[in-house]
């Protein structure tokens, strides 16, 4: 295990990166590609080892899950970035208004400098290296603080990165929440944080002291609306997949599902069949991830117990009634009749618990969503295009997938990010590149320019020129 980074080393690493970024403002395409290719080699040659480290941290999480949810996502991001980078880096010409002609203007795309990345534990490879890849593509130096809840993965990434990169290019620091707080207080040129809304608020306050711009990828209560026109069986397996990937420990997992009143039982039956199709067994099934820690497992169990105590009905799937839990592989649970104001409905669940909420009309469903903080994702299932378009027009969310879950995050030409309490700033593809790039506006004046027409002393000629411009505008 790599030892935790002390405060002195942390500040020395930042100082080295800051100095290097100021000494080399222009970062050519060849150097950016070299850094990306080194990262690609790191991922390709060590994918199996990284998957094993993730499995060790979770206790149960199959290498195949890490392959599809972490490594494959990084490979697609890397491929898209390498193919597009030369185009993204080019200056962008902009049109010049008549009153400034014959000047011309463009946007020069430059690195910001030093980018800090604070990554979470749920997808500890993808959510660490994805922002790193984007920051390197934009020509930045990067410091990465991975989660202390996945120590094996964090230590392995630190070791691999140390071998492949100079510390003033890319480095990893390790430590607990206290180090993360100190890290967030460094005067980065940009700070990228993925995690909970509560911690995101703390990170934003720390960054604000240095006027450091931030990208906050947070969470929230992502709704899933099942329309009356929906095929329940087809929808249930997609909802079950989106909810139970990584045992619900996914920021864009459906956090509650809304079904037309009277279809609750039918949805529960369809969902149970979908679970059995995806996971014939729960405990002992490597495809069904464990909850990351005993503390998180206890929190989820407490939420279920509280809901039952408040009168909700809980339908546990995949474990015989009354059978005790023998591991942190928590079986899926549907919750019917959760009380308004309960933790289950007010807090992000981040586990395999899915409240089922009936609605009488689409207006009621939309009003329920809009009465709450804006979600990171929204899902809608059905064939009624008028209902679909009403949901899209009358709700605001970070992203949307229609007739599926999660898939919008896999589209490299769609920006990914939150809104309101679910975060701010987007990344993936060119959106991420631009987020971590300074688009410097440049105006090149012509020797034929007549800016002097606007100089003082103001008089008759000035009034004539302004009169002409007013009529033209």
Protein Blocks (a to p, Z undefined) as FASTA:
>chain_A
ZZdddfklmmmmmmmmmmmmmmmmbacfklmmmmmmmmmmmmmmmmmmmmmmmmmmnopa
cfklmmmmmmmmmmmmmmmmmmmmmmmmpccdddddfklpccdcddddddfbiacddddf
klmmlmmmmmmmmmmmnopacdddddfklmmlmmmmmmmmmmmpcfkloccddddfklmm
mmmmpccfbdcddddfklmmmmmmmmmmnopacddddedjddddddfkbcfklmmmmmmm
mmmggghpafkbcfbdcddehilmmmmmmmmmmmmmmmmbfehpaklccdfbfklmmmmm
mmmmmmmmnopacddehiaehiacfbfbdcddddehiaehiaklmpcfkpabdcddddfb
fklmmmmmmmpccdfbdcdedjblklmmmmmmmpccfbdcehiahklmmpmkbccddehj
logcdeehjllmmmmpccdddddddfkbckkmmpccddfklmmmmmmmmmmZZ
